[in-house]
Amino acid sequence: MNKCITVMVLALAGLASSAHAADAACEAKAGEKKLAGAAKNSFVKKCERESGGDGATQKACDAKAAEKKLAGAAKNSFIKKCTKDAAAG
């Protein structure tokens, strides 16, 4: 029982550290681009999403949104639904 708990804790720690590494890398990229405020937050969120999940799915959904000439909230909503549908199916 103790071994099982130890393994679970180590696995969760590994996930947290990989998420933190992606976060740090995305923050660094935003710094290189000299982004600040809302632009920085948007860039970091998108970067983490692409780093954390299936980057190919994200890029495919981005391309579909571009084909439909979506922008702003409509684009974000479409991409969110697209990636969610791809993960489910």
N, C-alpha and C positions, 0 to 999 in steps of 0.2 A: 504494500500500500504506500509506504513512504517513497519507494523508488518511482512509483507512478506519479505521485505528486511532484517529485523532484523533476521528472522528465517534463511534466506539463509546465512547470514554472520556467524551466530553461527554454522551452519552445516559445512561450509567450515573451520571454526576454529577448529572444532572437528576433521575433517579429517586431517588437518595439524598436530594437536597435536598427533594423533594416529600414523601418519607416523613418526613424530619426536621420539615418544616413541620406535617404532620399530628400528629406526636408532640408538638410544642411546643403546638399548639392544644389537644390533648386534655389535656396536663398543665395548661394554663391553666384549662380547664373544671373539672378535678378540684380545682384550687386554689380556684376560685370556690365550689365546693360544700363546701369544707373537708373533703375526704376524705383519709384517711391509711391506711397499711398495706395489708392485703389488699383492702379496699374500693376504695382508690385504684387499685391494680394491676388489679383486675377492670374498673373503669370505664375506665381508659386502654386496656386491651386491646380492650374492646368498641368504644370510640370509634375507635380506629385501624382496626379491622376494618371498621366502617361507613364511615369516611372513605376508606379505601384501596380497597376493592373496590366491588362493586355494592351500594349502600345499599338499593336497592329489593328485591333478593334477600334481604338480611339482614332487612329489615323483614317481608317475606312469611314468612320462616322463623320469625321471632319470633312472628308472629301465629298460625302453625300450632301452635307450641309452646304458646301460650296457650290455644288451642282444646282442646288435649289435656290442659290443666292440668298441664303438666310443670314441675318445679322442680329447682333444684340441678344435680347431675351429669347427671341424665337429660335436663334441658333443654339443657344445654351440649352433650352428645353428639348430641342430635337436631338442634340448630341447626348444628353442625359438619358432620354428614352431609348435612343439607338443602342447605346452601350449596355443599358439594362436589358433590353430585348436580346442582344447578342449573348450576354452572360446567361440568360435564362434558357436560351435555345441552343 
